[in-house]
Amino acid sequence: LLNSNKFTLIGDNAFAGLSHLQYLFIENNDIQALSKATFRGLKSLTHLSLANNNLQTLPRDLFKPLDILSDLDLRGNTLACDCKIKWLVEWLESTNTTVPAVFCSSPGQFEGQRIRDLALGDFQCITTDFVMHQVLPFQAVSAEPFTYASDLYVALAQPSASSCSILKWDYVERKLRDFDRIPAHSAVHCKPIVAQDQLYVVVAQLFGGSYIYRWDTAVDKFIKIQDIDSQKIRKPNDIEAFQIEGDWYFVIADSSKAGSTSLYRLNQNGFYSHQALHAWHRDTDVEYVENDGKPRLIISSSSQAPVIYQWSRAQKQFVPQGEVGEMLDVQMVKHFRAKRDQFLCLSRYIGDSKVVRWEGQRFVEVQTLPSRGSMVMQPFAVGQRRYLALGSDFSFTHVYLWEEEKQKFAKFQELSVQAPRAFRAVPAADVQLLLAPSFKANTLVYRHV
């Protein structure tokens, strides 16, 4: 008997080791939440009472471990009859357990109704999931979707195959198919840029220099049009492309001690060096962000906190503006916008990853996520839903779903991806895809359903 104890929460495995317990009464408390595994291990339980608490919902399949439960009392709670409780209606229809009448306290249209009397059709529930759609039989470290001449493509860097693979979306078969390959010894990033009706691919390589290719419509193949200065770009890590005031630019983050993260600008003949940004800092990632109408670059580094650069219209260059907090060893910086707020996701290989919010002059931490072994933390949106994929070299990939009211991500799903190096959402007509390039195994394509 655990009655009248002012309990507010019962966590996982609260009754571990009590395999012979038959009667459990937890009445007249202020229990607002139960964990999914609260009753795990109670194989002999026959009578359970949770009467007169403050339960508004119950975790799915809460009573599944209770094999021989004969009596259950849920009276005196304020259960909300929404999608989270739909499973209970199904369970009440099929169980042999005796359950005295339980009533809905909300929403308005169900208030005062017996839960057992509700029809499953009364619940207008939409659930989402990421399911396997296609397995690409190769390793990759980056994925970049792009549209060219009204067709959808994806460029993938494959260092082990010494190439940039260009795949084309087949709208009939609803699959990605081989289209072309660009030779690329030790490719780490293949960045497509569609500018002025021309298709360019910037190919960043660890060894042998980096190059820019252009798709030649006369011969239907990629032609190398220029080299990238190998004295500046020695060990490239990431490429971002963007437009400022009608001009196209791309920036390469360089992770060598002797190299320099560099900005390039497109003119009529090709891309030319425009600005050396961040020398000798072992940069790991670069992100282009526009907030308050001001273009900014945020460069993460293994040797210092992420650095913010802001575009100067007068100088037509990026100028240093400060740092993001005091976070060291950030592997990747990605941004997203929720309503009017701008957020950054900072992934770390050692230590916790962070979500921070822009507060006008500085970034303020809003959430910490455990992320040992993480090389990638990618926010993305599918319709009105915003997700975050947090990969790891040591465990499952965790997908989180953004909760607008709480301004935080909540755990949503686990995906089994070995050593992911990127996640990229790809809207393919009526199919929403999530590409997961793997450094050690096949590259996976998930579908959002």
N, C-alpha and C positions, 0 to 999 in steps of 0.2 A: 504494500500500500504506500503510494507516494503522493497521497492527496494533500492539497492545501500547502504547497511548499514554495510558492512564488516562482516556480520554474518558468523561464521564457523560451528556452531552446533545448532541444535534445539532439545531439550530434550523432555521427556515424558510430556504429559498434558500441553504443552506450551500454548494452546488456551482454557484451561478449563474455562467454564462459558460462552463461546460465542456461545450458542446453536442456535442463530438466524443469525449468520454471513453467508453471501452468497458468497461474493467475497474475495479471499485472494491471493495477489500477493507478492511473495518473490523472486524477480528477481535480477540478477546482484550482487549477494553476493559471498562469498567464502565458501558456505556450503559444507562441506566434509562428514557430517554424519547426519542422522535423526534417532531418536529413534522409536521403533516399535509403541509406543502409542503417537507419536507427534500430530496426528490429532484427537485423541479421543475426543468425545463430539461435533464435528462439524456436527450436524445432518442436518443442513440446507444448507451446502456448495454446491454450484453448479459450481463455477469456481475456479480453483486452478492453479497457475503458479509457477513452480520452475525453470524457464528457466535461462540459463546462470549462473550456479553455478559450483561447482567442485565435483558433486556427482559421485562416481564411482560404488556405489551399493545402493540398497534400501532394507530396512527390509521387510521380508516376510509379505504379507497381509497388507502392509502399508495403502492401500486405502480402506480396508474393512469397517471401521467405516463410510465412506462417502457414505451414502445410495443413495443420489440423485445427485451425482456428474455428471455434463453433459459435462464439458470441463476441460481437463488437459494438461498442457504444460510442457514437460520435455526437450525441445530442449536446445542445448548449454551446455550439461553436458558430462563428460568423462566416460560414463557407460561401465564397464567391463562385457562382455557377458559370464559370467561363471555360475557355478551352483547356486550361490546366487541370480542370476537374472532370473532363469528358471521360477519361479512363475509369474514374470511379463509377460513373453511370454504367459503363460496360461491365465492370467487375460486379456491381450489385445485381445485374441481370443474370450472371452466370454462377455466382458463388452459392454454396450451401450454408454459409455463415449467417446466423441470425443477426440482423441489424435493425434496431428500432428506428422509426422514421426520423430522417434528417432533413432539415429545410434550408432552402437558399436564403441568404441575407442580401444578396446582390447578384447581378445587376437588376435594375428596376423591373424589367419584364418578367423576371423569374422570382422576385422577392416573395417569400412565404410559400413557395411551391415545394413539394417533396422532391428531393433529388431523384428518388427511384422512379418518379412519374415522368421525368424529362425524357424526351426522345433524342436519339443521337443526332437526328436531323436538325434539332434546335440549335446546335453549336455550329456557328459559321467560322470554322477554323482553317487557317492556312498554315501548313508546316513546310519548312524548307529543309533541304539536305544537299550535300555534295556527293554525287555518285560517280563511279568510274565510267568514263565515256570512251577513252581510247588510250592505248599504251603505245608510245613511240619507242621503238627498240634501239635507243641510243642514249648515251649520257650527254648532258648539256649543262651550261652554267648561266645562261641568260636566255630570255625569251622576249621578243619585241613584236607585238602585232602592229600591222599598218594596212592602210587601204591605198591601192594604186589602180588607176583605170577601172574603178568601181568594183574591184575584186579585193577580197580579204586575204592577207598573207601573215605569216609569222616567221621572223628571222631568229634562229637559234645558234648560239656559239657552242661548238663541239670541239674542245681542245684535244680530246683523245682521238678524234677522227680527222683532226687538222682541217676543219672546214667551218664555214658559216652555212648552215642549211636554211634554205628558203622553202617553206611549206605553203601550199595554197589551199584555201578552204573549198571543199567540194559541196556545193549547196544541195545537190541531189542525194549523195551518200551521207551527207552531214559528217564528214571526216576531214582531217588534215591530210593532204597528200604531198609527196615530193614534187618540188617544182624546179629548183636549181641549187647548185652549190658553188660557193666561192672558196677557193683554196685559202686556208688561213692556219698556218702553223701555230699551235698553242693559243688559239683564239680564246679571249676572255669576254669579249663583248662585240656583238654585231648590231650596230645602231642604224636602222633605216630612217631616212629623212626624205619626205616628199615635199619638194620646194619648186615652185615655178614650173609645175607639170613634169619635173624631172625626179627620178628615183635615185637617191644616193644611198650607199651603205658604208658607214664608217666601220672599219675592221680593226679592232684593238687586239694586238698580240703581245704575249709576254716576251717572245724571242723573235728576232728578225725584223723588227720595226712594225709600224702600223700604217694602214693604207686607206684610201677612199676609192670606192668603185661606183660607177654609174651604169644604170641599165640603158643599153643602146637598143632603141626600138628598130633600127635598121637591120641589125643582125640577131636580135632577140637573145642577147646575153650580156653579162656584166663585164664591163671593161674597166681596168684599173686606170684612174685618171691622175692620181698624185700620191706621193709619200707624205707621211707626217714626221716632222723633225724628231729623229730618234735621240737627239741629245736632250730634248725636253721630256719626251714621252718614252721613258725607259721601262717602266713596269706599270702599264695601265690597269685600272681596276673597274672603272665605271664611266659611262658616257651619258650625258643628258643633252637633248636638243630642244630649242625653243626659239620664239620670235620676239624681238623687241622693236617697236616702232617700225614694223614691216620688214626688218632685216632678220635673216636666219643666222643662228649661232649654234655651235655645239661646244661643250666643255668636256675634257677628259681628266678624270681624277688619276693622278700618278702616285704610286705607292713606294717608289724607290727613294733612297736618301739623296740621290744626286739629280732626280728629275723634278719636274714642276707641273702642277695642275695648270692646264692651259686652255684658253678660250680661242675659238676659231670662228671666223665670219665668212659668210658666202658672198662672193661677188660674181660677176658674169662668167668668170673662167673657172671658178672652183672655190674651195675653202682656204682661207689664209689666216696665218697666226695673227691674233688681235691683241691678246694680253696674257702675260704670265701671271698666274694668280697666287699660287701658294707653294713656294719652293721648299723642298727638303723636309717635308713633314709626314711622309708616308701616308698619304691620303687614301682612305678606303672607299669613299662614296661621295657623290655630289648630287644635290637636289635643287631643282629650280622651283621657286615659290613666288607667287604674286600675292601680296596682301597690302591693303590700303592703297592699291593702285601702283605699288612700287615693286619692280622686279628685284628679287634677291636670289643669291646662291647660298646654300648652306653646305659646307664641306666638312665631312667627318674625317678623323685622323686617328691613327694608333698612338700618336705622341702628344696630343693635346685635346681639349674640349672642342666640339664642333664650332667652326668659325662662320660668322654671318658676313656676307658681302652685299652691298646695296648698289644698284645701278645709278650712276651719275649721268644725267642727261647732258649736262654741260661738257663733261670729259668724255662721254660715250665709253665709259669703262666702269668696272665694278670696283668699289672702294670698301675697305674693311669697316665693319660697323660694330663688331663685338663678338661675344661667344655665347653659346647656349649652356647656361648653368656651369657646373663644375664637373660634368661627366666626362671621364676619360675612356679611351679604348672603345669608342663607338664604331661598330662595323658598318652600319647602314643608317641613313636618314631618309625617312619618307614622310610626306605630309598628306593631310586630308582636311576638308572643310565640313563642319557640321553646322547647318544654319549660318550664322554670321561669324562663328568662331573658327580660328585656324589652329590646327594641332600638328605636332610633330611626333613621329614614332621613332625612337632611338633604340636600335638593337645592339646588344652586347654579347660577346662570346663568353666572357667570364663576368659573373655578376648579373644583376637584374636589368631587364630592359625597361624603358620608361615611355610614357605618353605625357607630353607637355602641351600646354595651351598658351598661345600668344596673347599677352595682356597689354598690348600697345607699345611698351618699351622693352619687355623682357618675356621670357617663357617661364611658366609656372607649372610644376609637376602636378598631374592629376591622377596618375595611376602607375603602379609598379607591377611588372609581370615577370615571374621567374623564367629564366631563359638560358640556362647553362647549355653551351654549345650552339648558340644561335648565330647564324650568319645572315639571316634574312627575317625581316618583320615588315609585312606589306599590307597596308590598308587598301581596301577596294570596295566598290559599291556595285550591287546588283539591284536595279530598280531603286526602290526607296530604302532598301536594307544596306547597311554598312557593316562590312566584316573586316577582320584583321587576321592574317595568317602568320603565325609565328613558328618558323622552322627550327629544327635542332639536329645536330649531328649525332646526338646520343639517345633521342627518344622520338615519340610521335610528334607530328606537326599539330599544333593546337589552333583551331579556328575559333575566333571570338566574334560575338555579335554586339554591335554598339547599342547601348541603351540610352536614348536621348535624355530621359528624365534624370538619370543618375550621372550623365556625362562620363560614362565608363563602359569598358568592354566586359561582357560576361561570356564565360566558356560556352561554346556552342557544339563543337564536334572535333573528333580526332581523325587525322588522316595519316596513313602509313606511307611516308615518303622518305627514302634514304638520302641523307645529306643534301637537302634542298638548297639551291643557290638563288632561287627567284620564285616569285609567284606573280602571275600576270592574268588579270581578268580580260577575257576576250568576248565581246558581244558579236555573235555570229548569227545574224538574222534572228530567227526565233529561238536560238539556243544560246544560253549563257555559259561560257566555258571558264575554267580556271586551269591554267597551265602551271605545272610544277616541274621545272628542270632539275634533274638530280646529278650530282657530281659522281656518284658511285653506282647508279643503277639506271633502269629505264626512266625516261621522262614520261610523266603521267599527265593525262588530260581528264579533269573532272567536269561534270555537268551540274549546273545548279538547277534543282527541280523543286 
